Amino acid sequence: MKHGKKYQEAAKLVDRSVQYDTAEAIALVKKTATAKFDETVEVHIRTGCDGRHAEQQIRGAVVLPNGTGKTVRVLVFAKGDKVNEAEAAGADHVGGEELIPKIQNEGWLDFDVVVATPDMMGVVGRLGKVLGPKGLMPNPKAGTVTMDVTKAINDIKAGKIEYRLDKANIIHVPVGKTSFEESKLQENFDALMEAIVKAKPAALKGQYLRSITLATTMGPGVKVNVAKF
């Protein structure tokens, strides 16, 4: 992959053989952000887990204290009183059965997170082929299958993010924007790492966290010292 001049200049600031402490890594990531838009700061965590074994799967959610810097659109599947509750809590879209053809046939996907009450999972399950591959399927572990739709919506709007292993056993999550102050990125990063460390599967033998890399949307990766975690 050929990188442009800006990327190459930014990459010169990063010593790829060094694992930086968090504060240094965050400062470097902000310095290497050269795009004209407000880039997302992402964390990539390579784990020693083997996600093919159910007992080594990692999946959960954490509310970042300073949010993600992104406006999140929430779709809620609910019925009865829960429809009014979801609307009152600020859901962007609320509905039930009638949304199935809209999503399945018309390809409507104007939402970032899907919340469902447990009694609607039979309906939502029919969208598995569409929502599953996009990581949008509601999940009790992530707090998106719940009767407490108000809390779910409030948490998501406040900066709740989901983390899970991908096929290569890596976790990729946003922790803010390059416009954030370093201290706010640090607080978000710490909250994420605390959740990830707690999520260590009991069945795992050997090293849990293999590498942690911080990067902006368009910038080079900066390695973070794993030892302190």
C-alpha positions in Angstrom: 0.0 0.0 0.0 1.5 3.3 -1.1 1.2 6.1 1.4 1.1 9.9 0.6 3.7 12.5 1.6 1.7 13.6 4.6 1.6 10.0 6.0 5.3 9.5 5.3 6.2 12.7 7.2 3.9 11.7 10.1 5.4 8.2 10.2 8.9 9.7 10.7 7.8 11.0 14.0 7.0 7.5 15.3 9.8 5.0 16.3 8.3 1.7 15.3 10.6 -0.2 17.6 9.5 1.6 20.7 6.5 0.8 23.0 5.5 4.3 24.3 3.7 4.9 27.5 0.1 5.9 27.1 0.5 9.7 27.5 3.4 9.8 25.0 1.4 7.6 22.5 -1.6 9.9 22.7 0.5 13.0 22.2 2.1 11.4 19.2 -1.1 10.2 17.7 -2.5 13.8 17.9 0.7 15.1 16.3 0.5 12.6 13.4 -3.1 13.4 12.5 -2.8 15.3 9.2 -6.2 14.9 7.6 -8.4 17.9 6.9 -11.2 16.4 8.9 -11.4 15.5 12.7 -10.0 12.0 12.6 -11.2 9.2 14.9 -8.6 7.9 17.4 -8.7 4.1 17.4 -7.2 1.5 19.6 -6.3 -1.9 18.2 -5.6 -4.6 20.8 -4.1 -7.9 19.6 -5.0 -10.7 22.1 -3.7 -14.2 22.8 -7.3 -15.5 22.8 -8.6 -18.0 20.3 -12.1 -16.8 19.4 -13.0 -20.2 17.9 -13.5 -21.4 21.4 -16.6 -20.0 23.0 -14.9 -19.8 26.5 -12.2 -17.5 25.0 -14.7 -15.1 23.3 -14.6 -11.5 24.4 -17.6 -9.3 24.0 -18.9 -6.4 26.0 -19.4 -2.7 26.2 -18.1 0.3 28.1 -19.2 3.9 28.5 -16.3 6.2 27.6 -16.3 9.1 30.1 -15.9 11.7 27.4 -17.9 10.1 24.6 -16.7 9.2 21.2 -17.1 12.6 19.6 -19.6 11.1 17.2 -23.4 11.5 17.1 -24.8 8.0 17.3 -28.2 7.2 15.7 -30.1 4.6 17.7 -32.9 2.3 16.3 -35.1 0.7 18.9 -37.3 -2.4 18.3 -40.1 -2.2 20.9 -43.9 -2.5 21.3 -46.5 -1.2 23.7 -45.4 1.3 26.4 -41.7 0.7 25.4 -42.3 2.6 22.2 -43.2 5.8 24.0 -40.3 5.2 26.5 -37.8 4.8 23.7 -39.1 8.0 22.0 -38.9 10.0 25.2 -35.4 8.8 25.8 -34.2 10.2 22.5 -34.2 7.2 20.2 -33.8 8.3 16.5 -36.1 5.5 15.2 -38.5 3.3 17.0 -40.6 0.5 15.4 -41.4 -3.2 15.1 -42.5 -5.6 12.5 -43.0 -2.9 9.9 -39.3 -2.1 9.8 -38.3 -5.6 8.5 -39.1 -5.0 4.8 -37.6 -1.5 5.0 -34.3 -2.9 6.2 -34.4 -6.2 4.2 -35.7 -5.1 0.9 -35.0 -1.3 0.7 -31.5 -1.6 2.4 -32.4 1.1 4.9 -29.6 1.4 7.4 -29.8 5.0 8.8 -28.7 3.9 12.3 -25.5 3.1 14.1 -26.8 1.0 17.0 -29.8 -1.3 17.4 -31.5 -1.8 20.8 -34.3 -4.4 21.2 -36.6 -5.4 24.1 -36.3 -9.2 24.7 -39.9 -9.8 23.4 -38.9 -8.3 20.0 -35.9 -10.6 19.4 -38.0 -13.0 17.4 -38.7 -10.2 15.0 -35.1 -8.8 15.0 -33.7 -12.4 14.5 -35.2 -12.3 11.0 -32.7 -9.6 10.2 -29.7 -11.6 11.3 -28.3 -11.9 7.7 -28.4 -8.1 7.3 -27.5 -6.9 10.8 -25.1 -9.7 11.8 -22.3 -9.0 9.3 -22.4 -5.3 10.1 -22.1 -5.9 13.8 -25.5 -4.4 14.4 -27.3 -7.4 16.0 -28.5 -6.5 19.5 -26.8 -8.6 22.2 -27.5 -9.0 25.9 -23.8 -8.9 26.7 -23.5 -5.5 25.1 -26.6 -4.3 26.9 -28.6 -3.8 23.7 -31.2 -6.5 24.5 -33.0 -5.0 27.5 -36.3 -3.9 29.0 -34.6 -0.8 30.3 -34.5 1.0 26.9 -34.0 4.5 28.6 -30.7 3.4 30.2 -29.6 1.7 27.0 -30.3 4.8 24.9 -28.7 7.2 27.5 -25.6 5.1 27.7 -25.2 4.8 23.9 -25.7 8.6 23.4 -23.2 9.3 26.3 -20.5 7.4 24.5 -21.0 3.7 25.1 -19.0 1.5 22.7 -19.0 -2.2 22.1 -15.8 -4.3 21.9 -15.4 -7.8 20.5 -12.8 -10.0 19.0 -12.6 -10.0 15.2 -11.6 -13.1 13.2 -7.9 -12.4 13.9 -8.6 -12.1 17.6 -8.0 -8.4 17.6 -10.3 -5.8 19.2 -10.8 -2.5 17.3 -12.5 0.4 19.1 -12.7 4.2 18.8 -11.7 6.2 21.9 -12.4 9.8 20.6 -11.4 12.3 18.1 -8.1 14.1 17.4 -9.7 17.3 18.5 -10.1 15.9 22.0 -7.7 17.2 24.7 -5.0 14.6 25.6 -6.4 14.2 29.1 -9.8 13.3 27.7 -8.4 10.7 25.3 -6.4 9.3 28.2 -9.5 9.0 30.4 -11.3 7.2 27.6 -8.4 4.9 26.9 -8.1 4.1 30.6 -11.8 3.2 30.9 -11.5 1.0 27.8 -8.4 -0.8 29.1 -9.9 -1.4 32.5 -12.9 -3.1 30.9 -10.7 -5.2 28.5 -8.5 -6.3 31.4 -11.5 -7.4 33.4 -12.9 -9.3 30.4 -9.9 -11.6 30.3 -11.3 -15.1 29.8 -10.6 -17.5 32.7 -9.9 -20.3 30.2 -7.0 -18.4 28.5 -3.5 -19.8 29.0 -0.5 -17.6 28.2 -0.3 -13.9 27.4 -3.6 -12.1 27.2 -2.6 -8.7 25.6 0.0 -9.2 22.9 0.1 -5.6 21.5 -1.8 -2.3 21.8 -1.6 0.2 19.0 -3.1 3.7 18.8 -3.8 5.3 15.5 -5.9 7.9 13.8 -8.1 7.2 10.8 -5.4 8.2 8.3 -2.3 8.2 10.5 0.5 5.7 11.3 0.1 3.3 14.3 1.8 4.1 17.6 2.6 1.1 19.9 1.6 1.4 23.5 3.6 -0.4 26.3 1.6 -3.5 27.2 3.6 -4.3 30.4 1.5 -2.0 32.6 -1.7 -3.9 31.7 
